[in-house]
Amino acid sequence: MKAYVFPGQGAQFTGMGKELYEQSDLARELFERANEILGFRITDIMFEGTADELKQTKVTQPAVFLHSVILAKTMNESFKPEMVAGHSLGEFSALVANGTLSFEDGLKLVSQRAIAMQKACEITPSTMAAVLGLTDEKVEEVCASIDGVVVPANYNCPGQLVISGETGAVERACEAMKAAGAKRALILPVGGAFHSPMMEPAREELAAAIEATHFSTPVCPVYQNVTANAVSDPSEIKKNLIVQLTAPVKWTQSVQQMVKDGATLFTEIGPGNVLQGLIKKIDPTAEVAGAN
């Protein structure tokens, strides 16, 4: 079975989507429609902007989403997904790719998500850190032992987790992770504590926007970050998407479930190849490819 996976924030690079824009009439039309919807020329920043300009949350999330979704739409007949999944932000790309969301609605939600997350980041000093070389259980145990808010945020692959929470608590957790035998516990250059309780204000804001948006029955199931299971019911997809902002991304578990359910080829659609590397670490027998 063909599985298509979509990357999240962090995959962006200057020049992303430029070749698509120049070579495809459909891509050009969709990029220009995106500029209108967003109210600024995101294409200028994607194609020619600096790394710092691209790093602004209000730019990064729509940019990665647009690159992924427009690439999928230009694949025409060759794009026949039997299952989809996206890492964090990438779940929105996956939901456009499998027909749950329209291009316009997906972009509007991603833009609202980015702005809501940015606002939430400004309320309390918070951050994220990568932890390498510990089991999932050990990371969970250490987080639970720390005073303050710190939780596992991304289960990326065995031995690679990201934790998230209040800055002080994350720093204390990093020291405790190293003491517990972690190879590395490294604070990440991010704007705040994504996929943690610190995102509650953003979740509330995005929930209203998601509730007001039409979700269609998809052409194939989406393996959602929150459950790591195949979901096809639009109301359930909505509910899980709302919870996603404050809950961990179960990427390891999602890929394992997709393999169990018959995925034979994972194609990454969007900038970069991070997900292909993670999938090979989760299941070395899985076949991976890129469409970027």
Disulfide bonds with the S-S distance in Angstrom:
none
